[in-house]
């Protein structure tokens, strides 16, 4: 059982490392997120979109001034976005809870994830 969880943790770590070792683009981030979600398929962590915590989605770039009048627009140029940094602390956390999980469904890892990262 431990071998399966270690393999999952290794694959997640490899997806993150590959992303960090190349250009940081949203296309490459999406590939890494997909690889992470595939490792978490059919586990208790699958429902939490862990990959989006580890590798945040792009956010609209703001210019500091609104390009709209009165509607609360963020002032960003159409299509412009910023790639938030990879959450290295969350990567280490996920690696640890997966490696120490006692079952391949990652049931105990789910409990740790919910306590630390799930705001529900």
C-alpha positions in Angstrom: 0.0 0.0 0.0 2.8 2.4 0.9 4.3 1.9 -2.5 1.1 3.1 -4.2 1.0 6.3 -2.2 4.7 7.0 -2.7 4.2 6.6 -6.4 1.4 9.1 -6.3 3.5 11.6 -4.3 6.4 11.1 -6.7 4.3 11.7 -9.7 2.8 14.9 -8.2 6.3 16.1 -7.2 7.5 15.4 -10.8 4.7 17.4 -12.3 5.6 20.4 -10.1 9.3 20.1 -10.7 8.8 19.8 -14.5 6.7 23.0 -14.4 9.3 24.8 -12.3 12.1 23.8 -14.6 10.6 25.3 -17.7 8.8 28.4 -18.8 5.9 29.3 -16.5 3.0 29.5 -18.8 -0.7 28.8 -18.3 -0.5 26.0 -20.9 2.2 24.3 -18.9 0.4 24.9 -15.6 -2.7 23.2 -17.1 -0.7 20.1 -18.1 0.8 19.9 -14.5 -2.7 20.4 -12.9 -4.1 17.6 -15.1 -1.2 15.3 -14.1 -1.8 16.0 -10.5 -5.6 15.4 -10.8 -4.9 12.1 -12.6 -2.9 10.9 -9.6 -5.7 11.9 -7.2 -8.5 10.3 -9.3 -10.5 7.8 -7.3 -9.1 9.0 -4.0 -10.7 11.1 -1.2 -8.7 14.1 -2.3 -10.1 14.1 -5.8 -13.1 16.3 -4.9 -10.9 19.2 -3.5 -9.2 20.4 -6.7 -5.9 20.1 -4.9 -4.0 21.0 -8.1 -5.6 24.5 -8.1 -4.2 25.2 -4.6 -0.8 23.9 -5.5 -0.8 25.7 -8.9 -3.2 28.6 -8.7 -5.3 29.6 -11.7 -4.4 32.9 -13.4 -6.0 36.1 -12.1 -6.8 39.2 -14.1 -4.1 41.7 -14.2 -5.0 45.1 -12.7 -3.7 48.4 -13.8 -4.7 50.3 -10.7 -7.3 52.4 -12.6 -10.7 51.3 -13.8 -11.4 51.2 -17.5 -15.1 51.0 -16.7 -17.4 53.6 -15.2 -19.1 52.6 -12.0 -19.3 48.9 -12.4 -16.4 47.9 -10.2 -14.2 46.7 -13.0 -10.7 45.7 -12.2 -9.1 47.8 -14.8 -7.2 45.0 -16.4 -6.6 44.8 -20.1 -8.8 42.4 -22.0 -7.2 38.9 -21.7 -4.3 40.0 -19.5 -3.6 37.9 -16.5 -1.0 37.2 -13.8 0.2 33.7 -12.9 0.2 33.5 -9.1 3.2 31.7 -7.6 3.2 27.9 -7.0 2.4 27.3 -3.4 5.5 25.5 -2.2 4.2 25.0 1.3 1.1 23.3 0.0 3.2 21.1 -2.3 5.3 20.0 0.7 2.1 19.5 2.8 0.4 17.3 0.1 3.6 15.3 -0.4 3.7 14.6 3.3 0.1 13.6 3.8 0.1 11.4 0.8 3.4 9.6 1.7 2.1 9.0 5.2 -1.4 7.9 4.2 -2.4 4.5 5.4 -4.6 3.6 2.4 -4.6 4.1 -1.3 -7.9 6.0 -1.2 -6.0 8.6 0.9 -8.8 8.8 3.5 -6.6 10.0 6.3 -4.9 12.5 3.9 -8.4 13.9 3.2 -8.8 14.7 6.9 -5.5 16.6 7.0 -6.3 18.5 3.8 -9.8 19.6 5.1 -8.4 20.9 8.3 -5.6 22.9 6.6 -7.0 24.0 3.2 -10.7 23.5 2.9 -12.6 26.6 4.0 -16.1 25.0 4.0 
